[in-house]
Amino acid sequence: MIFRKKKTIVTHSSHFHPDDVCAVAVLHILLNGKYKLTRTRNMEIAKKADFLVDFGGEHEPSRGRFDHHQAAGAGVRDDGTPYSSFGLVWKEYGEKICGSASVAKTIDKKIIEGMDSLDNGIDFPLNKNGVESYSFGDFLHGWNPVWNEDENTRDARFQIAVGYAVAMLNRTVEREKNNEKGREFTEAIYQKSADKKIIVLERGYPWRKVLSGYPEPLMVVYPNAQDKTWSAKAVSVSENRFENRITFPKAWAGKRDSELAQISGVADATFCHSALFIAVAKSKEGAIALAKKAIEA
């Protein structure tokens, strides 16, 4: 371990945002929780810090400086999205934490870039038709005391928010590492499949990114471990869209058990979603039969 003694982290005091909370969370993971955190705007204290985030006007990773408030900012991604302190710290240490450059990049796209965008005052599509989504960043920001709460609790609340951010990042890293391996299994199964219209997975591997990248797959069949059933699900036209390449017959919509079995001709069919993108059977053979009937309809 390159860090042999407790390090010091300094970030600004007063109102906190998701980027400084999450920047500290990344360092928490990197340092295995062995650090002293100070929230201040005193530059004399800041100058002595091992890590100075979202404060200080410098971006020099070799010296542990990760601010983006300089007039020229602190760089942008390939797509033009500027970095905030969260993104800067992750850019420096994400691969080390993940043990994988590709996993670190996936997490940057999935979580960090959106937070960085908002922190830099750039609109990010978080609502539709006046209905707002509640992001993890909103949750972290919500730990700031409001008008009728004790201002002196702000530093303690910051630590609570950091704890949640650490848990989120640790779990996301674990999931993405496992999903990366699962996508490799899906890729191998696709390549070996004789019938590439229906891809049968023996476990619930992540498949959407892999299969939507090829033109042939229309249906994927996979087991549901908890209730021992099997699902047949339509493959979407792309990884990030819900529009599917095929649907189940309209007559199956919302049907269950004996009613679905009768109308579909699959004896162990148990359910078809009203949106016609997924159907379930008690056996793998039943799920494959449902998929075939949808393709032939």
C-alpha positions in Angstrom: 0.0 0.0 0.0 1.5 3.3 -1.0 -0.2 5.3 1.8 1.6 4.3 5.0 0.3 7.0 7.4 -3.0 8.8 7.9 -3.5 11.4 5.3 -5.2 14.7 5.5 -8.1 15.8 3.2 -9.4 19.3 3.1 -12.5 20.6 1.3 -14.4 23.8 1.6 -16.8 24.4 4.5 -20.4 25.7 4.4 -22.9 24.4 1.8 -21.8 21.1 0.3 -22.7 19.5 -3.1 -22.6 16.0 -4.5 -19.2 16.6 -6.2 -17.2 17.4 -3.0 -19.1 14.7 -1.1 -18.2 12.1 -3.7 -14.7 13.3 -4.2 -14.1 12.7 -0.5 -15.8 9.3 -0.8 -13.4 8.3 -3.6 -10.5 9.2 -1.4 -12.1 7.4 1.6 -12.1 4.2 -0.5 -8.6 4.8 -1.8 -7.2 5.4 1.8 -9.3 2.6 3.4 -10.9 5.2 5.6 -7.6 6.2 7.2 -7.5 10.0 6.9 -8.4 13.2 8.7 -11.0 15.4 7.1 -11.2 19.1 7.5 -13.8 21.4 6.1 -12.6 25.0 6.0 -11.9 28.0 3.8 -8.7 28.8 5.6 -6.0 28.7 2.9 -3.2 28.3 5.4 -4.8 25.0 6.6 -5.6 24.0 3.0 -2.0 24.4 1.9 -0.9 21.7 4.3 -3.4 19.1 3.1 -2.3 15.9 1.4 -5.5 16.2 -0.7 -7.3 19.4 -1.4 -10.6 18.9 -3.3 -13.1 21.4 -4.7 -11.2 24.3 -3.2 -7.9 26.1 -3.7 -7.9 27.0 -7.4 -5.4 24.3 -8.5 -5.6 21.0 -10.4 -2.3 19.2 -9.9 -2.9 15.5 -9.2 0.7 14.9 -8.4 0.3 17.2 -5.4 -3.2 16.0 -4.5 -4.9 19.2 -5.8 -8.3 18.6 -7.4 -10.2 21.9 -7.9 -12.1 23.0 -11.0 -13.1 26.5 -10.2 -10.2 28.1 -12.0 -11.1 30.5 -14.8 -9.9 27.9 -17.4 -11.5 25.0 -15.5 -9.7 21.7 -15.2 -10.2 20.0 -18.5 -13.0 18.3 -20.3 -13.9 14.8 -21.4 -13.8 13.7 -25.0 -17.4 14.6 -25.4 -16.8 18.1 -24.0 -18.2 17.6 -20.5 -16.0 19.5 -18.0 -14.7 17.9 -14.9 -15.7 18.7 -11.3 -13.8 17.7 -8.3 -15.5 14.3 -8.3 -14.5 13.5 -11.9 -11.0 14.8 -11.3 -10.4 12.5 -8.4 -12.0 9.6 -10.2 -9.9 10.2 -13.3 -6.8 10.0 -11.2 -7.7 7.0 -8.9 -10.8 5.3 -10.4 -8.8 2.6 -12.3 -6.8 1.9 -9.1 -9.9 1.5 -7.1 -11.7 -0.7 -9.8 -8.7 -2.7 -10.9 -10.0 -2.1 -14.4 -9.8 0.9 -16.8 -13.0 -0.2 -18.6 -15.0 -0.5 -15.3 -13.7 2.9 -14.2 -14.8 4.4 -17.5 -18.3 2.8 -17.3 -18.8 4.3 -13.8 -17.7 7.7 -15.0 -20.3 7.5 -17.7 -23.0 6.0 -15.5 -22.6 8.2 -12.4 -19.9 10.8 -12.4 -20.3 12.7 -15.7 -23.9 13.6 -14.9 -22.9 15.0 -11.5 -19.9 16.9 -13.0 -22.2 18.4 -15.7 -24.7 19.7 -13.2 -21.9 21.0 -10.9 -20.5 23.0 -13.8 -23.9 24.6 -14.5 -24.7 22.5 -17.6 -28.2 21.2 -18.1 -28.5 17.4 -17.9 -31.8 15.6 -18.9 -33.2 14.8 -15.5 -36.9 15.5 -16.0 -39.6 15.1 -18.5 -42.9 16.9 -18.9 -42.4 18.6 -15.5 -41.9 15.2 -13.7 -38.5 15.4 -12.0 -36.4 12.4 -11.3 -34.7 12.2 -7.9 -31.0 11.5 -8.4 -28.4 10.2 -6.0 -26.9 13.6 -6.2 -30.2 15.1 -5.0 -30.1 12.7 -2.1 -26.6 13.7 -1.1 -27.4 17.4 -1.5 -30.5 16.9 0.7 -28.3 16.2 3.8 -27.5 20.0 4.0 -29.5 21.6 6.8 -32.5 23.6 5.7 -33.6 26.9 7.1 -35.1 25.6 10.4 -32.3 23.1 11.2 -29.1 23.7 13.1 -26.3 25.1 10.9 -23.8 23.7 13.3 -24.8 20.2 12.1 -23.5 20.8 8.6 -20.1 19.1 9.0 -21.7 16.1 10.7 -24.2 15.9 7.9 -21.4 16.0 5.3 -19.9 12.9 6.9 -23.2 11.1 6.8 -23.5 12.0 3.0 -19.9 10.7 2.5 -20.8 7.4 4.1 -23.7 7.0 1.7 -21.5 7.9 -1.3 -18.8 5.4 -0.2 -21.5 2.7 0.0 -22.8 3.6 -3.4 -19.4 3.7 -5.1 -18.2 0.4 -3.5 -21.4 -1.4 -4.6 -21.2 0.1 -8.1 -17.6 -0.9 -8.5 -18.5 -4.5 -7.4 -21.5 -4.6 -9.7 -19.7 -3.3 -12.7 -16.8 -5.7 -12.3 -19.2 -8.6 -12.1 -21.2 -7.3 -15.0 -18.1 -6.9 -17.2 -17.4 -10.6 -16.7 -21.0 -11.5 -17.3 -21.0 -9.6 -20.6 -18.0 -11.7 -21.6 -20.1 -14.9 -20.9 -23.0 -13.5 -22.9 -20.7 -12.6 -25.8 -19.3 -16.2 -25.8 -22.8 -17.7 -25.8 -23.9 -15.5 -28.7 -20.9 -16.4 -30.7 -21.6 -20.2 -30.2 -25.3 -20.0 -30.7 -26.5 -21.7 -33.9 -29.8 -19.8 -33.8 -28.8 -16.2 -33.2 -32.5 -15.0 -33.2 -33.0 -16.6 -29.8 -30.1 -16.5 -27.3 -30.4 -18.8 -24.4 -28.5 -18.0 -21.2 -28.1 -20.5 -18.5 -27.7 -17.8 -15.9 -28.9 -14.2 -15.6 -25.9 -12.6 -17.2 -26.2 -9.0 -18.3 -27.1 -9.2 -21.9 -28.6 -5.9 -23.1 -25.4 -4.1 -24.2 -24.0 -7.2 -25.9 -27.1 -8.4 -27.8 -28.4 -5.0 -28.8 -25.1 -4.5 -30.5 -25.8 -7.3 -33.0 -28.5 -7.3 -35.7 -29.8 -10.9 -35.3 -31.0 -11.4 -31.7 -34.8 -10.9 -31.3 -35.3 -12.7 -28.0 -33.2 -13.7 -25.0 -34.2 -16.6 -22.7 -32.8 -16.8 -19.2 -33.6 -18.3 -15.8 -35.2 -16.5 -12.8 -33.3 -18.0 -9.9 -35.6 -17.0 -7.1 -38.8 -18.7 -8.3 -37.2 -21.2 -10.7 -39.1 -20.0 -13.8 -37.7 -18.9 -17.2 -38.3 -15.7 -19.0 -38.3 -14.9 -22.7 -37.6 -11.2 -23.3 -37.5 -9.1 -26.4 -34.2 -7.5 -27.3 -34.3 -3.8 -27.6 -33.2 -1.8 -30.7 -30.3 -0.3 -28.7 -28.8 -0.5 -25.3 -30.3 2.7 -24.0 -33.8 2.5 -25.6 -36.9 0.6 -24.4 -38.2 0.1 -28.0 -38.0 -3.6 -28.9 -37.2 -5.4 -32.1 -40.2 -7.6 -31.7 -43.1 -8.1 -29.3 -45.3 -10.9 -28.1 -48.7 -11.3 -29.7 -51.2 -8.6 -28.6 -53.7 -11.3 -27.6 -51.3 -12.4 -24.9 -51.2 -9.0 -23.1 -51.7 -9.4 -19.4 -52.7 -13.0 -19.6 -51.6 -15.5 -16.9 -51.5 -19.2 -16.1 -54.1 -21.4 -17.8 -55.5 -18.5 -19.8 -52.1 -17.8 -21.3 -51.3 -21.4 -21.7 -54.4 -21.9 -23.8 -54.0 -18.9 -26.0 -50.3 -19.3 -26.5 -50.3 -23.1 -26.9 -47.4 -23.4 -24.3 -48.6 -25.6 -21.5 -46.4 -24.2 -18.7 -46.7 -20.5 -19.7 -47.5 -18.4 -16.6 -47.4 -14.7 -17.5 -47.1 -12.2 -20.3 -46.6 -8.5 -19.6 -49.3 -6.1 -20.8 -46.5 -4.2 -22.6 -45.7 -7.4 -24.5 -41.9 -7.3 -24.0 -41.6 -10.3 -21.6 -43.3 -13.6 -21.1 -42.6 -16.3 -18.5 -42.9 -20.1 -18.4 -42.1 -22.7 -15.8 -39.4 -24.4 -17.9 -36.6 -23.3 -20.3 -38.3 -25.3 -23.0 -41.5 -23.4 -22.4 -39.8 -20.0 -22.5 -38.0 -20.9 -25.8 -41.4 -22.0 -27.2 -42.9 -18.6 -26.2 -40.0 -16.8 -27.9 -40.4 -18.9 -31.1 -44.1 -18.2 -31.3 -43.5 -14.5 -30.9 -41.0 -14.6 -33.8 -43.3 -16.7 -36.0 -46.5 -14.6 -35.3 
